[in-house]
């Protein structure tokens, strides 16, 4: 490899390579919001150790 220190390596060297099918499926899945959500908003989360 001919990388220099401090350079960020590129993940895709050839931009003409199409994405893999599983990447397309993941993009479609991420395009639709999850109606159930992924947790509670920060203001409604109870600190550990406190009870109501």
C-alpha positions, 0 to 999 in steps of 0.5 A: 500500500502506498498510504501516507500517515494522516490520509483517510483511506477510501472505502470504494476505489472504483465509483463505477461498481454498483452497490450490492443487493443487500445495500439496496435493501438496507437503503429501502428499509431505512427510508421508512420511519419506524412507527414504534421508535427506537427508545424514548426522548431524552426528557422522558428517560428516568435516571438509573436508581430512581423510582416513581 
